[in-house]
Amino acid sequence: MKLHRPRESAPAKIGAAEESLSFADALRDCLACGVILIDSRKKVASLTGQARHFLGLSLDHATLPAFDALPPPLRTMVRATLASGKSPADRQFDLNLGRRGTLTLRLSAVPLRTGRKVSGVVVMLSDLTPARHLEQHIQQLDRLATMGTLAAGMAHEIKNALVAGKTFVDLLLEKHQGAELVEVVRREMARIDAIVSRMLKFAGPGRPTFSQVHLHEILEHSLRLVQPQLEGKAVSLTRSFRASPDLLHGDEYQLQQAFVNLLLNALEAMGPNGILSVITETVLPASQTARPADTAAPAQLRLIVQDNGVGISPENLARLFEPFFTTKPNGTGLGLPITRRIIQEHRGAITVQSQPNRGTAFHILLPALP
C-alpha cells in the first residue's frame, strides 16, 4: 500500500513524530480500528474518523480534541507509555456514549522514537462491543437450547403416555358412538398429539435421575404400553429374559422412553402377523476368566429388540441416528437420536443390524450392577 507523505501545511513543531505517522489519514478508511497520534507534550496531533466515532467526538476533522477531553483510561496509558518508553499491556474499558449506549473498547499503545528520544505515542482503539453482544447472544441461544431440550424430553414422554391413553379413549368411544362429544374428544386428542409432535422438534431429553432399577420391570411396563398395537397387527411377541440379575443404575422413565421408541419402530416396520423378539442376557467381560472374581471388570446387560419387518437399506443405516433423518411420512426423525442419547447418558451403547426385507435388530449394552 502506498503511503502519502505529510502535507506541507502540517505544523512544523510536530516534527518527526507527525512525519513518522502522518499516514493516519491515508489509513482512515481501511483500518478497522481507530488510531490517535499524540506528541511528547501530550497534545493530540491527529486521529482517524473511526477513533472520533468510537470516542463520540466531533467528526469535524479540522478540530482536534484536547488531551484532557480523552477518556481517563486512554490518558493514563499515554502517560505510562511516554514515561517508560515501552508499550504497556493492552487493556479494555467501557465508555458510556449516552444514547449510543456503552462501548467496550480495547486500548493498545506504541511509543514513537526520534533517535533515542520518545517523541509521541500511537494509540489504537478496537471496538469489542459486537463481540460482546455476540457472546451474549450465544449465551441466550444456549439457554434457549436448554429450555428446548427440556421441552422436547417432556413432550416425548407425554407422547409415549398418549399411546396408552389414546387407545383407552378410542375403545371407550367405540362403545358410545352416539355420544355428542365423541368427535370432539377424538379431534382434541389428535390435536394434542400434533402439538406434542411439533414440540419434539426441540431435540434431546432432560438429564436423567439415577437409581437402582430392574431392566425386566421396565421392559414389562414398556410392552404393556404397546400391547394394543401388538394386538392390532396380530404381532407375535417372543420374550427371552435371560439376564440375571437384571439390576442397573438408571432413570426408569428415560429407559422406558428409549425402549418404547424401539418397540414402536419395530411395530411400524412390520405388517400383520409379524414376529417381535425381546431378548435380554448377561454379558461377561472377555477377561473374566483371566482374573480373580473380585478384580474382574463389571458385567453388562444386553437387550435385543428384533423384528422381521421391511429392514433398513444400507444407505439409510448409516444415518439412522442423525437428528431429523426419517423415512416415515409423518416422522420427526428424533425418536432414535433421543434413544441413543438416553443410552449414552446411562454409559451404554446402542448398535443396529439390518437387512432389507429380513428385519432389524437393535442391540443395547448397559452396565450391570453387581
Secondary structure as UniProt FT lines:
FT   TURN            8..9
FT   HELIX           12..14
FT   HELIX           15..21
FT   TURN            22..23
FT   HELIX           24..27
FT   TURN            28..30
FT   STRAND          34..39
FT   TURN            40..41
FT   STRAND          44..47
FT   HELIX           49..55
FT   TURN            61..62
FT   HELIX           67..69
FT   HELIX           72..84
FT   STRAND          91..96
FT   HELIX           98..100
FT   STRAND          102..114
FT   TURN            115..116
FT   STRAND          117..127
FT   HELIX           129..174
FT   TURN            175..178
FT   TURN            180..181
FT   HELIX           182..199
FT   TURN            200..201
FT   STRAND          211..214
FT   HELIX           215..225
FT   HELIX           227..232
FT   TURN            233..234
FT   STRAND          236..241
FT   STRAND          247..250
FT   HELIX           252..269
FT   TURN            272..273
FT   STRAND          275..283
FT   TURN            286..287
FT   HELIX           288..290
FT   HELIX           293..295
FT   STRAND          300..307
FT   HELIX           314..317
FT   TURN            318..321
FT   TURN            323..324
FT   TURN            329..330
FT   HELIX           335..345
FT   TURN            346..347
FT   STRAND          349..355
FT   TURN            356..358
FT   STRAND          359..368
//
